[in-house]
Amino acid sequence: MVRALAVVLCAVPDIRPPRFTRLQELCDADEPLLAGVAAGVASYVWHAEHEPERALAFARRMLEALEPLGNPALHLLGHGRISELCLQSERGDEAYEHLCAALVSLGDIGDWSDAIGVHWGLVLACLQRGDVDEAEHWLGIAALDQQPEPADLYGPDLPARAELALARGLTEVGLGLWRRAVERIREHSLTSADDPFVENWALQVQSAAVAAHAQHGRPEPVAGLVAQLRERLLAMLSVPPGEGPAPVELPVHGTVLLALGLAGLAAGDTAAVRLVALAERMPVVREFPTLSSTRCRRAAENADRAAYAEARSAYAALGREELRAAALRELTAGARG
């Protein structure tokens, strides 16, 4: 394993976009361990390049190469990576399958705590599948593995509890939990202002909280947060690529844009269907059911089906930087309006 990692890591200077030829050569190696490690790295490379389908394909290749070796730690790595990508792209059934396999591997490794979050992943996978009772079962188990601060900052405990309450029809409880999640991460963010990982997670939580309130017709409690998210997204989109601090990921831009679109629809602004359509192309991190494509598409179609269809068609062929520019134009026009 150490030699395989060394070969891949030493090749990093030769792993260059757009085709990452050297990395592809390592993925095609005859040695299963080397090919598996390279495919795992490739899944992160393509994820960073905003190619989620290709990232998932390489994660599957990683597991295919590593599974016959019989090492539970490698099995855990492969199943965990696939489930992570599946949760982000609303593949709840596939995520559930791999998380259950990861749970077996976790037991084979020994008496470890679930520091990598398999139990939390099962909560989200069950929520995506619509199995609320099983989600609650895993929630109880996940709570026993709660990590100490600051690692707990990235844990989805409050968001998961919020989604569970909403799924059970406890609207005010769920929305209140979403606001608590926003407040908790705001407090932690004050001491981690330069950490891009904190900002990515904070923006995802804040966006989901706004979306949840918009979908349940309760925009007032998060009106200030909507304004903050709009201002932050405008600032991020205004920085030319390659300049400024470590960039927030494009899917996070899409997630924030989607939340702003849903907030606009809740306020009666049918033109916000354009933001929803544009966000779909950026794309969106959809771990939480509140941000499911089905719900968001339904909200846009109910507001103005024709305008939404026209916007989806207009944005379909745009590249990455064109999408950024379009988002900046739409937000700027909205601010003037």
Disulfide bonds with the S-S distance in Angstrom:
none
